[in-house]
Amino acid sequence: MSRFQRVAVLGSTGSIGESTLDVIARHPERLKVHALSAHSRMERLAEQAAGSGAAVVVVPDEAARRRFQAAWPAGRPAPEIRVGAQALADTAADDGCDTVMAAIVGAAGLPAALGAARAGKRVLLANKEALVAAGGLFMRAVREHGAELLPIDSEHNAIFQCLPHGERAGAPDQPARGVRRLLLTASGGPFRRHDPQDLHEVTPDQACAHPNWSMGRKISVDSATMLNKGLEVIEAHWLFAMPADRIEVLIHPQSVVHSLVEYEDGSVLAQLGQPDMRTPIAYGLGFPDRLASGVGPLDLARCGRLEFETPDLQRFPCLGLAFDALRAGQAACVALNAANEVAVEAFLSGRLRYTWIPRVIMAALEWQQRQSSVTLDSLADVLAFDAEARAYAGNLGLA
C-alpha cells in the first residue's frame, strides 16, 4: 500500500493546477490537499480551497489577501493565508506536505521549486524554468537532498515511463543505459501549415487557438512558435543527462504519441494516450502505482493514422534558437527564456508582432554572448542575470 500524500499545488488556478485538483479529488483515500497558491484569481482560489479543505493558501500581496478574504464563504473556518514570494518558497518546503506540484508559469516558480527540492520533497515538475534557467543548480539540489523528481510535462513524463526499469529523472549523471536518442513530439500548433510570410499579421487569439491542448495563453503562444518545445529540449537534457545532439523533435499533429525513447538495439518505445494532462499528473501523484485519472480510453482505430514530420526551422526559428542556447550553456538558456517571456507578454498585449518574438530572443542571445563573465552558482545569481536579460529585452523598443 503506497503512503498517504499531502500535496501542495503551486499555481492551482492554472490548467495544470485545476487538473491536479481533479485527480486528487478522485483519490481521497491516498491524496489530500495541504496548500494552494495563486497569483491573481483569488475568487477561484477561494473556491478551490473551500472545496479541497486546504489548510494553507499563498497569495502574492496584501491586496490579494483582502480579495481572498472577501471571496471566502461566510461562516466557514478559513485556511491560513500566507503572503509573498518567500511564503511561497517556505510553503513548498513545509513539513505539512510530502509532495509539491510545481506548476507556476515562468521564472516566478523557480524559488519555490528549488525550495521543495532542497526540502527533499517529491517534486512534480510542471515548471519549465526551474530547469531551463537553473538546471545545474536544481539537479544538484535534487541529488544532494534526496528529493524525488517526477516530470509532469507530457513529453518528459512519457520519456520517463519508457526508460529502463523506471529509472528516475535526474538520478544519474549519464544517460540511462542502452538509450541512443530521445525523441520529443510536438503538435506543430496552429501554424504548422502556414507559409512563414503569412505570419506577420497573426493575432494573439489566433496564436492561442491550439488544435489539441487546452492551455494558458502564454504557453499556447510558446506552442505556436515551438519555443515551448525548445524549452522541453533543454529540460530533457537536464532530466535525463542527455546531450543536445541526442535529442530530436518530431512534429506529430495528432498528439497521441507523447514522446519516444530509442535504444542502441534499434528498439523504440513510445508512450501513447489522450491529449489530457491528467494522465501524467496521475502518474506523478501515484508513482510507482498507476491511478485512475478520469481520462477516457484511447481509440486508435478512430485516430486512423499517426503522422510524423521534421520541423521546419524557417517556420519555427525559436526551436533552433533553443538548441543554440543549450549548446552555448546555462547563461544562454536564462537569456532565451527571459527574452521569450518579455516578447510573448508584449505580443499578447498588442505591442509586438508575432514574427518579432524570435528576433527579440536572438538579440538577447547575442547580448548574452557579449557579457564577459556570468556566474550562476546560486539562485540569487540566476535571478539577477534573469532580471538583466529581461531588462535588455524590454528595452528593445517593444512598445
VEXMIZA-38000 format. One record per residue (C-alpha): residue number from 1; residue in one letter; x, y, z. Coordinates in steps of 0.02 Angstrom, whole numbers, plus 32768, in hexadecimal, padded with zeros to 4 digits. Layout:
NODE    i  aa    px    py    pz
NODE  NUM   a     X     Y     Z
...
//
This chain:
NODE    i  aa    px    py    pz
NODE    1   m  8000  8000  8000
NODE    2   s  804E  80A5  7FCC
NODE    3   r  805D  812F  804C
NODE    4   f  7FDB  81B6  8065
NODE    5   q  8013  8259  8015
NODE    6   r  7FF0  830C  8047
NODE    7   v  8002  837A  7FAE
NODE    8   a  802D  8432  7F94
NODE    9   v  7FED  846E  7EEB
NODE   10   l  804E  850A  7EBA
NODE   11   g  7FF3  8563  7E2E
NODE   12   s  7F4E  850F  7E56
NODE   13   t  7EDD  857E  7DEB
NODE   14   g  7F3B  8559  7D49
NODE   15   s  7F12  84C8  7CD7
NODE   16   i  7F91  8452  7D29
NODE   17   g  7F55  8483  7DD6
NODE   18   e  7E9F  8467  7DA9
NODE   19   s  7EC8  83BB  7D60
NODE   20   t  7F2E  838F  7DFA
NODE   21   l  7E9E  83B6  7E6E
NODE   22   d  7E2B  834E  7E01
NODE   23   v  7E9D  82B6  7E12
NODE   24   i  7EB6  82D0  7ECD
NODE   25   a  7DFA  82D7  7EE9
NODE   26   r  7DE9  822A  7E9A
NODE   27   h  7E5B  81DB  7F1D
NODE   28   p  7E2F  821B  7FCB
NODE   29   e  7E6F  8178  8015
NODE   30   r  7F24  81A3  7FE6
NODE   31   l  7F2D  825B  7FB3
NODE   32   k  7F01  82FB  800F
NODE   33   v  7F1D  83B3  7FE7
NODE   34   h  7F8A  840B  8067
NODE   35   a  7FAB  84B3  8011
NODE   36   l  7F77  8515  7F78
NODE   37   s  7FBF  85B2  7F28
NODE   38   a  7F85  862C  7EA3
NODE   39   h  7FC1  86D1  7E5E
NODE   40   s  7F25  872D  7E26
NODE   41   r  7E86  86C3  7E27
NODE   42   m  7E5A  86D6  7EDF
NODE   43   e  7DA3  86AC  7ECA
NODE   44   r  7DCE  8607  7E76
NODE   45   l  7E53  85E5  7EFA
NODE   46   a  7DCF  85FA  7F82
NODE   47   e  7D5D  857F  7F28
NODE   48   q  7DEB  8501  7F19
NODE   49   a  7E20  8513  7FCE
NODE   50   a  7D6E  84FE  800B
NODE   51   g  7D50  8467  7F9D
NODE   52   s  7DF3  840E  7FC6
NODE   53   g  7E04  8439  807D
NODE   54   a  7EB0  8487  8065
NODE   55   a  7F04  84B7  8108
NODE   56   v  7F6F  8540  80B9
NODE   57   v  7F5F  85BA  8027
NODE   58   v  7FE9  862A  7FE6
NODE   59   v  7FC3  86CF  7F90
NODE   60   p  803A  8752  7F47
NODE   61   d  8011  87ED  7FAD
NODE   62   e  7F9D  883F  802C
NODE   63   a  7F21  8876  7FA7
NODE   64   a  7F10  87C0  7F70
NODE   65   r  7EF9  878C  8026
NODE   66   r  7E67  8804  8036
NODE   67   r  7E19  87C4  7F95
NODE   68   f  7E2B  8711  7FD1
NODE   69   q  7DDB  873B  8078
NODE   70   a  7D4C  8794  8021
NODE   71   a  7D2E  86FC  7FB4
NODE   72   w  7D35  867E  8043
NODE   73   p  7C8B  8630  8071
NODE   74   a  7C43  8680  810C
NODE   75   g  7C3D  8614  81A7
NODE   76   r  7CC1  8596  816D
NODE   77   p  7D6A  8584  81C4
NODE   78   a  7DE9  85D8  8152
NODE   79   p  7E92  858F  8124
NODE   80   e  7F34  85E0  815B
NODE   81   i  7F5D  866A  80DF
NODE   82   r  8015  8684  80B8
NODE   83   v  8052  8719  8054
NODE   84   g  80E3  8735  7FDE
NODE   85   a  816B  86DC  7F7E
NODE   86   q  81CA  86A3  8018
NODE   87   a  812B  8658  8060
NODE   88   l  8116  85F8  7FBE
NODE   89   a  81C5  85AE  7FCA
NODE   90   d  81AB  8587  8083
NODE   91   t  8108  852F  805E
NODE   92   a  815D  84C2  7FDB
NODE   93   a  81D5  848A  8064
NODE   94   d  814E  847C  80E9
NODE   95   d  814C  83E1  8159
NODE   96   g  8090  83DB  813D
NODE   97   c  80A4  839A  808B
NODE   98   d  80FC  8306  803C
NODE   99   t  80E1  832F  7F85
NODE  100   v  80ED  83D4  7F27
NODE  101   m  809C  83F2  7E7E
NODE  102   a  810B  847D  7E37
NODE  103   a  8097  84C7  7DB4
NODE  104   i  80B9  8582  7DBF
NODE  105   v  80DE  85C4  7D10
NODE  106   g  817D  8625  7CF4
NODE  107   a  8217  864D  7D5B
NODE  108   a  81A6  867C  7DED
NODE  109   g  8193  85C3  7E11
NODE  110   l  824E  85A1  7E1E
NODE  111   p  826E  85CB  7ED7
NODE  112   a  81DD  8560  7F13
NODE  113   a  820D  84CC  7EA6
NODE  114   l  82C0  84D8  7EE3
NODE  115   g  8283  84E6  7F97
NODE  116   a  821F  8446  7F83
NODE  117   a  82B7  83EB  7F3E
NODE  118   r  8325  8427  7FCC
NODE  119   a  82A2  83EB  8049
NODE  120   g  82AC  833C  7FFE
NODE  121   k  81F8  833A  7FC0
NODE  122   r  81AA  82D8  7F34
NODE  123   v  81AD  8361  7EB0
NODE  124   l  8132  8353  7E20
NODE  125   l  8185  83CB  7DA8
NODE  126   a  8112  8426  7D2F
NODE  127   n  8178  84C7  7D37
NODE  128   k  81F1  84CC  7CA5
NODE  129   e  8259  855D  7CE5
NODE  130   a  829D  84FC  7D7A
NODE  131   l  8307  8499  7CFF
NODE  132   v  8317  8513  7C6F
NODE  133   a  835A  859F  7CDC
NODE  134   a  83AD  853B  7D67
NODE  135   g  83C1  8488  7D2C
NODE  136   g  8469  8466  7D7D
NODE  137   l  8437  84B8  7E20
NODE  138   f  838F  8460  7E27
NODE  139   m  83D0  83B2  7DFD
NODE  140   r  845A  83C4  7E7E
NODE  141   a  83D8  83EF  7F02
NODE  142   v  8372  8355  7ED1
NODE  143   r  8408  82E2  7EE5
NODE  144   e  8452  8330  7F81
NODE  145   h  83AF  8339  7FE2
NODE  146   g  8362  8294  7FAC
NODE  147   a  82CC  82E1  7F55
NODE  148   e  8262  8277  7EE1
NODE  149   l  824D  82CE  7E39
NODE  150   l  81C1  8299  7DC4
NODE  151   p  81A6  82FB  7D23
NODE  152   i  80F3  832E  7CFC
NODE  153   d  8105  8378  7C4E
NODE  154   s  80B3  82F5  7BE2
NODE  155   e  8151  82DE  7B79
NODE  156   h  81CA  82C5  7C09
NODE  157   n  814D  825C  7C68
NODE  158   a  813F  81ED  7BCD
NODE  159   i  81FD  81DC  7BC3
NODE  160   f  8206  81B2  7C7C
NODE  161   q  8185  8129  7C64
NODE  162   c  81EA  80E0  7BD3
NODE  163   l  8291  80DA  7C2D
NODE  164   p  82D6  8032  7C67
NODE  165   h  8294  7FF3  7D0D
NODE  166   g  8245  809B  7D35
NODE  167   e  82EB  80F7  7D48
NODE  168   r  82C5  8199  7D9D
NODE  169   a  82DE  8241  7D4B
NODE  170   g  837D  8298  7D7E
NODE  171   a  83C3  8209  7DE5
NODE  172   p  845D  81DF  7D7C
NODE  173   d  84E1  8252  7D32
NODE  174   q  84DF  81E8  7C94
NODE  175   p  8450  81B9  7C1E
NODE  176   a  83ED  811E  7C4C
NODE  177   r  8445  8080  7C16
NODE  178   g  8426  8049  7B65
NODE  179   v  83CF  80EA  7B2E
NODE  180   r  8405  8132  7A87
NODE  181   r  838D  81C5  7A6C
NODE  182   l  82FA  8220  7AB8
NODE  183   l  8272  8257  7A3F
NODE  184   l  81FC  82DF  7A7B
NODE  185   t  8159  82F3  7A1D
NODE  186   a  8102  8397  79F8
NODE  187   s  8057  83B9  79AE
NODE  188   g  809A  8445  793F
NODE  189   g  8018  84BC  7986
NODE  190   p  7F9D  8523  7921
NODE  191   f  801B  855B  789C
NODE  192   r  8066  84B5  7869
NODE  193   r  8030  84CA  77B3
NODE  194   h  803E  8588  77A7
NODE  195   d  80BC  85DA  7735
NODE  196   p  8136  863B  77A5
NODE  197   q  8111  86D7  773E
NODE  198   d  805B  86CE  7774
NODE  199   l  8080  86D8  782E
NODE  200   h  80A3  8793  783D
NODE  201   e  7FEE  87BF  7862
NODE  202   v  7FCA  8730  78DC
NODE  203   t  7F5E  8767  796F
NODE  204   p  7F6B  872B  7A23
NODE  205   d  7EC5  86CE  7A12
NODE  206   q  7F03  8672  7978
NODE  207   a  7FA7  8643  79CE
NODE  208   c  7F49  8604  7A68
NODE  209   a  7ED3  8594  7A04
NODE  210   h  7F31  84F2  7A23
NODE  211   p  7EEA  8463  79BB
NODE  212   n  7EF8  83DB  7A41
NODE  213   w  7F20  841A  7AF0
NODE  214   s  7EC5  8492  7B64
NODE  215   m  7F4B  8502  7BB1
NODE  216   g  7F6C  85B1  7BF2
NODE  217   r  7F8E  863E  7B77
NODE  218   k  8049  864C  7B95
NODE  219   i  806D  8594  7B7E
NODE  220   s  7FF7  8590  7AE8
NODE  221   v  8060  8615  7A91
NODE  222   d  80FD  85B4  7ABE
NODE  223   s  80AF  851B  7A6D
NODE  224   a  8086  857E  79D0
NODE  225   t  813B  85BB  79BF
NODE  226   m  817E  8511  79FA
NODE  227   l  81E8  856D  7A7A
NODE  228   n  818A  8500  7AF6
NODE  229   k  81D6  8466  7AA3
NODE  230   g  8280  84B9  7AA9
NODE  231   l  826E  84D1  7B64
NODE  232   e  823E  841A  7B71
NODE  233   v  82DD  83E9  7B15
NODE  234   i  8341  8448  7B99
NODE  235   e  82DC  83F4  7C23
NODE  236   a  82FA  8348  7BD7
NODE  237   h  83B5  836B  7BD7
NODE  238   w  83B3  8388  7C93
NODE  239   l  8331  8307  7CC5
NODE  240   f  8380  8277  7C65
NODE  241   a  8438  82AE  7C59
NODE  242   m  8427  82AB  7B9C
NODE  243   p  8496  8316  7B29
NODE  244   a  8443  8389  7AAA
NODE  245   d  8479  8321  7A15
NODE  246   r  8419  828B  7A58
NODE  247   i  8374  82E7  7A6D
NODE  248   e  8301  82FE  79D7
NODE  249   v  8257  834B  79B9
NODE  250   l  81CF  8302  794A
NODE  251   i  812D  8358  791B
NODE  252   h  809D  82E2  793E
NODE  253   p  7FF9  8340  791F
NODE  254   q  7F87  82BE  7971
NODE  255   s  7FDB  82D4  7A1D
NODE  256   v  7FBF  821C  7A44
NODE  257   v  8076  81E5  7A50
NODE  258   h  80BB  8252  7ADB
NODE  259   s  8173  8229  7AC2
NODE  260   l  81E7  8198  7A96
NODE  261   v  8289  8149  7AD3
NODE  262   e  82FC  80F5  7A56
NODE  263   y  8372  806E  7A96
NODE  264   e  841A  8032  7A56
NODE  265   d  83CF  7F90  7A14
NODE  266   g  8359  7FF2  79A2
NODE  267   s  82BF  7FDE  7A10
NODE  268   v  8252  8079  7A24
NODE  269   l  81DA  8085  7AB7
NODE  270   a  814E  8104  7AB7
NODE  271   q  80C9  813B  7B32
NODE  272   l  801D  815C  7AE6
NODE  273   g  7F82  81A9  7B30
NODE  274   q  7EFA  822B  7B21
NODE  275   p  7F37  82E0  7B1D
NODE  276   d  7F01  82FB  7BD2
NODE  277   m  7F7B  8334  7C59
NODE  278   r  7F21  82CF  7CDE
NODE  279   t  7F7D  8234  7C9D
NODE  280   p  802F  826F  7CC8
NODE  281   i  7FEE  82C5  7D65
NODE  282   a  7FA0  8223  7DA4
NODE  283   y  8040  81C6  7D7A
NODE  284   g  80A6  8240  7DE1
NODE  285   l  802E  823F  7E74
NODE  286   g  801F  8182  7E77
NODE  287   f  80CF  814C  7E49
NODE  288   p  80FE  80BD  7E4B
NODE  289   d  8045  808F  7E47
NODE  290   r  7FCF  80C4  7DBD
NODE  291   l  7F34  8124  7DF2
NODE  292   a  7E90  8140  7D98
NODE  293   s  7E9F  81ED  7D4B
NODE  294   g  7DF2  8207  7D03
NODE  295   v  7E38  81FF  7C52
NODE  296   g  7DD7  8192  7BD9
NODE  297   p  7E22  8102  7B74
NODE  298   l  7E88  8122  7AD8
NODE  299   d  7E2E  80E6  7A3B
NODE  300   l  7EB9  80CB  79BD
NODE  301   a  7E41  808D  7939
NODE  302   r  7DE6  8132  7940
NODE  303   c  7E8C  8190  7935
NODE  304   g  7EA4  813B  788E
NODE  305   r  7F57  8172  7870
NODE  306   l  7FEC  81B7  78CE
NODE  307   e  8058  8233  786E
NODE  308   f  8108  8270  788F
NODE  309   e  8173  82F4  783A
NODE  310   t  8213  8356  7858
NODE  311   p  81F5  8409  7894
NODE  312   d  821C  8494  7818
NODE  313   l  8292  850A  7874
NODE  314   q  8267  8597  77FA
NODE  315   r  81B3  858C  7836
NODE  316   f  81E9  856B  78EB
NODE  317   p  828C  85CC  7907
NODE  318   c  8273  85CC  79C4
NODE  319   l  8293  8510  79C8
NODE  320   g  833D  8527  7976
NODE  321   l  8367  85B4  79EE
NODE  322   a  8342  8541  7A82
NODE  323   f  83BC  84BF  7A41
NODE  324   d  843D  8549  7A29
NODE  325   a  8423  8583  7ADC
NODE  326   l  8435  84D2  7B22
NODE  327   r  84DA  84BB  7AC8
NODE  328   a  8517  8566  7B02
NODE  329   g  84F8  8545  7BBB
NODE  330   q  848B  8572  7C4F
NODE  331   a  849A  862F  7C3F
NODE  332   a  845B  8627  7B8D
NODE  333   c  83C7  85BE  7BC7
NODE  334   v  839C  8642  7C4A
NODE  335   a  83A3  86CA  7BC5
NODE  336   l  8339  8662  7B4D
NODE  337   n  82AF  8646  7BCD
NODE  338   a  82B0  86F8  7C11
NODE  339   a  82A9  8748  7B65
NODE  340   n  821D  86D4  7B2F
NODE  341   e  81B3  86FF  7BC6
NODE  342   v  81CA  87B9  7BA4
NODE  343   a  81A5  87A5  7AEB
NODE  344   v  810B  8738  7B03
NODE  345   e  80C4  87B1  7B83
NODE  346   a  80DE  883F  7B07
NODE  347   f  808B  87DA  7A7D
NODE  348   l  7FF5  87AD  7AE8
NODE  349   s  7FDE  8863  7B18
NODE  350   g  7FE5  889C  7A63
NODE  351   r  8090  88F1  7A6C
NODE  352   l  80F2  8875  7A02
NODE  353   r  80D5  8818  7961
NODE  354   y  80D3  875B  796B
NODE  355   t  8167  874D  78F5
NODE  356   w  81CF  87BE  7965
NODE  357   i  81D0  8740  79F4
NODE  358   p  8267  86E0  79AE
NODE  359   r  82BE  8784  7984
NODE  360   v  82B5  87BA  7A3A
NODE  361   i  82F9  8711  7A71
NODE  362   m  8387  8718  79F2
NODE  363   a  83B8  87C6  7A2C
NODE  364   a  83BB  878C  7AE1
NODE  365   l  8429  86F7  7AB6
NODE  366   e  84A2  876A  7A5A
NODE  367   w  84A2  87DE  7AF1
NODE  368   q  84C7  874A  7B64
NODE  369   q  855F  871B  7AFB
NODE  370   r  85A6  87C9  7B17
NODE  371   q  85A0  87B8  7BD5
NODE  372   s  8652  879B  7C11
NODE  373   s  862F  872C  7CA7
NODE  374   v  858C  86E7  7CEB
NODE  375   t  8588  8681  7D8C
NODE  376   l  84EF  8615  7DAA
NODE  377   d  8522  85B7  7E47
NODE  378   s  848E  85EB  7EB2
NODE  379   l  83D6  8614  7EA2
NODE  380   a  8400  86CC  7EBF
NODE  381   d  847A  86C5  7E2C
NODE  382   v  83F7  8677  7DBB
NODE  383   l  836F  86F3  7DEA
NODE  384   a  83E5  8787  7DD8
NODE  385   f  841B  8753  7D2A
NODE  386   d  8366  872C  7CFC
NODE  387   a  8338  87DE  7D2F
NODE  388   e  83C6  8825  7CC5
NODE  389   a  838E  87C1  7C2E
NODE  390   r  82D9  87FA  7C46
NODE  391   a  830F  88AE  7C54
NODE  392   y  8373  88A1  7BB3
NODE  393   a  82E4  884E  7B55
NODE  394   g  8269  88CD  7B9A
NODE  395   n  82D4  895E  7B5A
NODE  396   l  82D3  8923  7AA5
NODE  397   g  8248  899B  7A76
NODE  398   l  81B7  8923  7A8D
NODE  399   a  8139  89AA  7AB5
//
